[in-house]
């Protein structure tokens, strides 16, 4: 579960391919604050994405505790937002990886990567509401794995990327709890996504320098850009600043977070960091947060200047990010290295952004 080069995906199969997509991230260096300066809390094994529920004052952490063939269930840890203590453990019938939260309707969408499906969980009762099968392959080896999910609450849509050499994006009507469309021609290994509900646009990056723009009213591709074609790039995640028509895009294999014009695919500037994994844009604070997995580092950068404001050194491998509703607190899931998987639990860190 600890492949670090996404470009080996064509040589991998099943769980190894999934691991490469979910866990990839390389190194970064900067003068950094130590982990001991921050609140951390052990959670459990196989923790991946996080979701903040301000109404319930909770942080949900998706977990795939085991990759053994006979252990296919997942867990959702419900943590207290302040103390990070576990208040409930919700069982799911399939392993849990990605998350997307609808606070108003109390539904947590959970990506089941290996099965190519999405599980719906009632966040109040902890009950599993439904499992939506997206990949329709009858052969388990041909299943298209889910990766990222983004929720358009305004228009009742959930978008799920399907990772394959001929990638897709699935569209779910959240009111009907049904798949309503499969958008094809997404290029090789579509991964990260971001949605702009006001402009009816979905932005998708892929493993071949691709930035794809979809009109969410028609589910049609309206633009396709090859970004920074001077080098082969495997884009992994994207965060969009819609007001300024730009995106922040990470690459686990190459240094710098690219700042890209979403209208034409041109690189506007770069955030000078090395290989990166997760990224979040904070409009309120004009900041960008980035994880650098193998370097055990988290970066806080100024979104306007691109300068690194602060870095935080972690003991293990920072993975996913989630932002509080008031945009003043950052939560990070941190995974154990391969040699400690199953021996030491993954954990979560809380960062008070007002201090920086």
N, C-alpha and C positions, 0 to 999 in steps of 0.2 A: 504493500500500500504506500510505497514511498518512492515512486519514480519521479525524477526531477527534470526530465527533458521531454516536453510534449511532442517534439518532432519524432520520437520513437514510437508514436501511436500506431503507425501502420505495421509495426512489428509486434505489437501487443495484442492481447485478446481479452475479452470479458473484463474481469475485475482489474487487470493491470491497465487496460485502456482507461477505465473509469478513474483509477487512482491518478494516472498521469494528468487528467484534466482537472480533477478536484484538488490535487495537492501540489501542483507545480508552482515553483517560485524559486528564484535563485538568490543572489546575494546583494547586499548593499552595505555601504560603510558610512559612518558619520559619528561625530561626537554624540554620545547618547546618555540619556538618563537610565539608571538601573531599574530593573523590574521591581525591586524591593520598595521603591517609592510609590507604588501603586497597589490598589486593592486587587488581589487575585483570589480565585476560589476554584478548587478542584471540582470537576463535574462528573466525568465518566469517560469511558473508552469510545473512540470513534466519533468525536464531536466535529461537526462541520458548520453549517450556516446558522446565523442568529436572526431573531426578529424581536423588535421591541413593541410591547403592548402597553401603552401609557394608561389606558383605561383600567387594566387589571394590575398595573404597577409591576409588570412581569417581563422577563426576558426569556424567550423560548430558544432552546439550543437543540438542533436536530442531531441525531446520533445513529450511526451504524456500528453497533458494538463489535460485530464479528463478520468476517468474510468466509467463514466455514460454510460449506454447501448446505449443511443441515441447520444453520443458524441464520435465518433470513429475516428475522423481525428487527424492528427499529425501536428507538426510544426518543421521546421529546422531553427534555428537561425544562421544567418551569422554575425559573429562578426569580428571587426577589430583586427588583431593580437596584435597590440601594446596597444591600448586603451581599448580593449574589449567592445567597444560600438557596439550596434546592427546596422548594415547597411542594413539588409534585413531580412524579415521573409518569408520563403518558406512554403507553405501549402502542406500537403500530404494527400492522401485519406484515409490512415490508420495511426494509432498511430506509432510514431517513437521511437525506443529504441537503438539498436546497430547501429554502423557506421563502414564503411570501405571505404576508398577514393582512387580512381584512378585519380591522378592529371593530368597525361598525356592526358587521354581521357575525362577529366572533368565530371566524373561520381561519384556521391556519392551513395553508397549502404546503404540502411536503413533497419534494421530488424524490421518487424512488428510482434512482439512476439505473440500477442493474436490470430492473423489470421494464423500463421505459414507460413509467406511469406516474400519476400524481395521487397522493392520498389527501383527503379533506378531513380535518380534525376540528371538533367543536372545542374551542379554547376554554369554555366554562365548565363543561361536563367531562372533558377529556375523552369523549367517545369518538370513534372513527365513524365519519358520516358516509364516506364513499371512497372508492378507488376508481380513478378514471384511467383506463388503459389507452395509451396514446400510440405506442408502436404496435403495429398489427402483425408483425412477423410471427409465424407459427413455430419457426425454428429458433430456439433460444439463442443460438449463436448469431442469428441475424437481427436480433432486437436492436433497435436504435436507442441508445442510452440518452436519457434526459440529462441536462446539466443545469442551466440557469433558468430562473423564473422571474418575470416581472409582472406586477399587477397594475392594471389600469382601473382604479376603483370607480372613476367617473363614468366610464363606458362599459363597466361590468365585463372586463376581459382579462384573462390570464394568458400570458405568452410564455411558452416553454421551448427552449432550444433543444434540438435533437442532434447529437454529435455523431457524424458519420462522414465518410469521404464524399458522399452526396448528402449534405446536411439539410435539415428542415427546421421550420418553426411551427409548432402546433398552437392553435388558438382555441381557448376554452371560453365558452359563455358561462360566467360564474353564476348568473341568475338561474340558468337551466341546468348547471352542473354537467355540461356536455361539451365534447370536442365538436367544433363547428367548421374548422378549416385546418388544412395542412399546407403551409407555404413551402414550396420546394425551391430548388435552384439557389440555395443559400451558400453554395461553395463548400470547400473542404473544412470540416470541423467547426461549424458555427458555435460560438461559446457564449461570450458575454452579451448582454442586451440592456437597453435603457429605453424608457417610453416617455413621450411628451404628449399627455392627454389633450392639452389645449390646442396643439397643432396637428393632432391625429397622426403622429409619427412614431415608428418603432425603429430604433437603431441597433444593428447587430454587427458584431465583429467576428471574424473567422481566422482560421489557421493559415491563410495565404494572403496576408496584407489587406484583407477585405473589410470595408465598411459598407454595409448595405442599409438602405433606407426604405422602409415599408409604409405605405399609406394604410393606416389601420381602419379606415372606413371601407376600403375595398379588399384589404389583405393582399395588395399587389405591390411588387417591388417597383419603386419609382426612380431610384438612383443606386448606382453601384460604383464605389470608388476603390482604386488600388492605392493605398496609403504608403508613402515613403518607399517606393519601389526599388530604391537603391540597394536594399537588403531584403532577404527573405525574413519575414516576420510572422510569428505565431501570436496573434492578438488573443488575449485571454479574457480581460474584463474591460468594461467601459462605464464611465459616469458622464452624464450630460449636463452642461450648463445651458439650458434652452434660451435664456434671456440673451446670452451673448453668442449663441449659435456655435458652440464649441463642445468638444468632447475630450475627456482625459482617458487615454487608452494604455493599458499595461501589456507588457510582453515579458514572459518568463525567461526568454533566452537572450534578450539584448538589453542593454542599459537604457535608461531614460523613460519617463512617462511622456508619451506624445500628446501635445495639445493640438487638436485637429479641428478645422473648420468643417462643420457638419453639412454645410451647403455645397462644398466642392471637394472635400477630402484632402485639402492642402494642410500641411503641417504649419501651424502658426508659431509654435515655440516648443520647448522641451523642459520638463522638470528634471533637473540634473541629479538623478538617482540611478542606482543600478537595477538589475533585473527585478521585476515586480509582479505581484500576484493580485490581491484585491485592491479596489480603489473606490472611494466615496467622495463626492463633492458636497461641501457644506456651504450653501448659498448665504446663509445668515452670517457666518463668520469669514466668508471668502477664503476658505481653506480646502485643501485636498488631503485625504488620509490614504496611506499606501502601506501594504504589508510586503515585506521582503522575507520570504519564508526561510530559506536556508541560512540567511545571514542573521536570523533571529532578531529582526529589526522592524520597527514601525516608524513611519515618517509622517510628520505634520508639515505640509508645505503651504506657502502663500499662493493662492490661486491666481493672483494678479501678476505677481513678479516671478513666480516659479521658484522662489528661493525656499530652501528648507529652513523652517522655523525651529523645529525640534525633532529629535529622534529618541526612541525608547528601545533599549536593549532587553530582549526577553530571554528567558532560560531555555525555552523550547521554541517551536516553530509557529509563528503567527500566521493565521489562515484567513478567516473571514471577518468582516466588519459590520457593525450596525450602529446607527445614530439615534439618539434619544429624540423625542418629539420636539423638545425645545432647542435642539441642535447644540446643546452644551456638554453632552457626555457621549463618549465613544466607547463602544464595547467591542472586544476582540476575542475570537476563539483561538486558542493556542494548542497545537497538537504536539504529541511526543514524537521524537525521532523513531526511526524504524526499529532500532534495537530495544526500545522501551515500550513499544506497542503491546498492550495487554498486561504490562507490568506496572506502569504508572498511568494514572488517568490524565486525560486532556483537561484543560482548564480555561477559565475566562478571566479577562482583565477589564477593569473599568478605568477610564481616563477622563478626568475633569478638564475639559478643554478651556475653561475660563482662566486656567493658570498659565496659558501660553499665548 
